[in-house]
């Protein structure tokens, strides 16, 4: 006989960076495992050191890190952790990126611009990642930037079911804040059995976060409008869209978004807006100054944990959403 046979079983190990440990703990709880103890700290000059305190040899490793503020630091930490797992002889490395950094830079609008979303994918691959598991990418095309499997999870079932249980569906209208979100808004309409409206806007290409709302396409008078978006950063776009809906006779406006980036003036804009409720998921940590009574945060941990289980057991991640459709 040549060679040696082994009877070892597959082993799942869950690792977390320091960006959003609360979500990682929730995912670990849903999976019934503990996070692998990890030593991580910054040197005086800002360099990051990471060492895992358990062997990862031959294990299927899942590394969760959301690209929150300070975004470049946490991306770098994730790359270093992936490299550490590769050099520790992990059997496979899946990076879980609940919020994918630089996703808005997914194409060239004008000459001499980068495609930074592609760069992030290239860096993860070069570091040693075999697979990406992420939630609600800004555009679907980003999946093609990574040379390997990408499992794209959706927050729509979590968000839509929350809204549907709270609002009279007979009075509900789903609203897309711009033309780019119409496909997502259509899925909301199918799930909730509600009509669709669109806020037409124009953005100044030379001024960041500057939006001018023009008109509302669709009937919103006397309706409870649900504005659906993938992320809210400074809140300028979504609050302007809400104002346009109220100006056109909307009875109430609820805003939902998967990723609450909530940078800069977002806290004040949310606080001063006439919107009755903002609903986010916990793909990103919510800044303390945005912990308002009208801000609701729903957990994506059960969805992420089920996807991890399917990947580990060579099952189907797509089936998770086909069952909920």
N, C-alpha and C positions, 0 to 999 in steps of 0.2 A: 504494500500500500504506500502511495506517495501522498505527502501532505498531512495536515492535521485537521480534524473535524471539531467544531465547537457547538455547544448547545445553548449558547447565551441568548438571552431575551433582549428585545429592544428597550432602550431606556430614554425617557423624556426628562429633560432638565430645563428649567425656566430661570432665566437671568434677567436682571433689570439694571438699567442705568439710573442715574440720580435725578433725571429730569422730572419724572412724574411717578414717584414710588407708590402713591396711593392706588393708582390704576393697576400697577403691577401686582400689588398685594391682593386686590380684588380678583384679578385673573387667576392668581395662584390659588385663592380660596375656591373659586369655581371649579378649578381642575383637581382640587384635593391634594395639592403638592405645596412644598415650601420653596420660596425663592432661594437660589444657590447663594450662600454667603459670599460676599464680594468686598474686597478692600479697594477703595477708590478715593483718591484725594488729588488736590492740585498742588504743584510745586509753587514756590514763591514767584516764579516768572510766568505762571499760568499754564505750564505743561501739565498734562493729565497722566496719572499713574493708575493702573488697574491690575488687580490680581484676583483670580477666582480661588476660593479656599477649599474647593473640592475638585477631584479629577473629572474631566469631561471626556476622557478617552472613549471613543466608540459610542458616544451618546448622541441622540438627536436633540440639538440645542436650539432653544427659542429665546431670542434676546429682544426684550421690549424696551423701546425708548421713543418717546414722543418729542418731536422737534419744537419745543417751546422756547420761550425767552430764557437765557440768551441763546438763540438758535444755533449759532456757529459752534459754540462750546459743546452743546449736546450732540450735534452731528459728529463732531470730532471724537467725543467720548464713545459714541456708538461704533465708529470705525475702529478705534483702538480695541474695543471689546471684541469685535468680530475677529480682528487679527489675533488677539490672545486665544480665542477659541480655535481658530485654524491651527495655530502652533501647539495647541493642547491636544491635537488629534481628534477633534470632534468628528463624529460620523457625518453629520449634516448640520448646517447653520441656517436657521430661518430668522430673519430680522422682522420684528413686529413694529411697524411704524404707524401708530394710530393717526398721527398728523404728519404728512410728508412735507418736509421743508422745501421751499423754493418751487412749489408746485405751480405757482402762478406764472413762473418764467418757463413755460412749456413750448414756446415757439418764438421766432423772431418777428417782431412787429415792424421793425425798421433795421436798416443796415448797421453792422458793427455792434450788434447786441448778442449776448450769450444765450444759450438754451440751458439754463442752470439746472432745471429738473432732470435733464439727461445726465448732467455732470454728477449729481447726487447718486443716480443709479449706477453710473460707471464706478464711482468711488466705493460703493457698497460691494459691487462685484469684485473689484480689484482687492478689497480687503479680505474677501473670502466668503461672502454671503452666497448661499445656494438658492434662496427663495426669499421673496418679500411678501409680507402679509400686511395690508394697509386698509384704511377706512376712508371711503368717499374722497377719492382723488379729485382734484380740481377739474381735470379733464381725463377722459378714459385713455387717451393716447399715451399717457405716461406709462401705462403698463408695458408698452412696446419698447420703452427705453432700456428696460432691464433684460439682460441676456439670460433668462431663466424664468421659472414659474413665478407669477404674481397672483396672489389671492386677494381680490378686491371685495371688501365687505361693505355693506350698506347700512346706514343708520335709519333709513326710511321706515322700516317696520316699527322700530322703537319709538321714533318721533310721531309718526302718523297715528299709531294706536293710542298714544297718550292724548293727542289732540282730538281724535275721534271719540274717545270716551268722555271728553270734557265739554264738547261743543255740540249743539243741535245740528246734525248733518244737513238738515233741510235748509239751514240758513248759511251754510258754509260755502265759501268760494276760495279755491286755491289760487295763489297769485305768484307768478314768477317775477322777480325783481329786475330781470333783463332777458334778452332773447337767448342768452347762453344757458339759462336754467330751465328753458321750456320743457325739455325732455324729462327732466327730473320732476317738474311740476305735473306733467302728464301722468307719471306713475302715481303721484299722490292722488290725482283725480280718480284714477282707476281704483285705488285702494279705498278711498273715502266716498266715492260716488258723487263727487262735487264738480261744479263747473270750473272753468279756467279763465283767469284774467292775466294780463301782462302789463307791466310798467315799462314803457319805452323810455330809455335814457340815452344820454350822450356823455361820454367821458372826455375831458380835456387831456390829450396825449402828452402834453408838456407839463402838467401839474398833477402830482401824485395825489390819489384819493379825492380828486375834485370831480363831482358828478352834477349834472344838470338834468333834472327830471322833466320830461316833456308832456307825456299824456298816458292815460290808462286805457288800455284796450280790453273791453269787456265790461259787463254790468256789475258794479260793486255797491250800488246804492242800497242801503238798508241791510247789507250783508256783513257777516263776520268773516273777515279776510285772514287767511293764513299765508304769510309771506314765507317762502321756502328758499333757502340758500345753502351752499356747502360750507361757507365760513363767513364770519363777521370779524373784521379787523378793527378799523377805527370807528365803524358804525355809521359813517357818512352816507353810504349807498342805501342801506336798509332803512335808516331813519327818514331820508328824503323820499324813498318809495312809500313809506307809511304815511307821510304827510300828504303825498299825492292821492293816496286812497281815501284819507279822511276828507280831503278837498273835493273828492268825487262822491261823497255821501256815504262812505263805509260806516257801519254802526260800531264796529270794533276791529282791531288789528292784533293778531298774534304773530310773532316772529319765531321761526324755527331755523336752526342751523346746526350742522354736525359739529363744526369746530368753532369754539368761541375764542378767537385769537385775542381780541379785546385790547388793542394797543392804544397808547396815547389818550386822545379825548373820548374814547369809547365809553368809559364809566359815566361821564357827565352827559353824553348824548343819550345813553340808555335811561338814565335817571330822569332827564327832562323830556323824554319822548312821551307822546300820548299813547304809545303801544301798551296794551294791558299786561302782556306777558312775553318774555323772551325765553325760549326753550333751547337749550344746548345739550350736547352729550359731554361726557368727561374724557374725550380724547385728548384734551388739554386741561391743565389745572386752571381753575377760575381765579383770576386775581382777587385779592381780598377787597379791593375798593369796588368790585363789581358784584359783591354778595348782597344784592338788593332783594327786597320782598318779591319783586316781579320777575326775578331770574330763577328759572328752574333748570336743574342739571340732571339728566338721565344717564344711567350707566350703560356703557358698551361692553363691560367686562363679560357678561354671559355670552354675548355674540362672539367676542374674540376667543374666549375659552373653548367654545364649541368648534370654532374653526381650527384652533390648535389641535384639538382632539381628532378632528377629521384628517388633518395633515399627517399627524403622527400615526394614525391607523390606516393610512392610505385610502381614506374615504373620499367623499365628495363635498367640497366646500359650497359649491353651487346649489346643492340640494337644500342647504339651510334656508335659502331665500326662495326656492321654488315651493317649499312647503308653506311658506308664509304669504305667498302671493295671493 
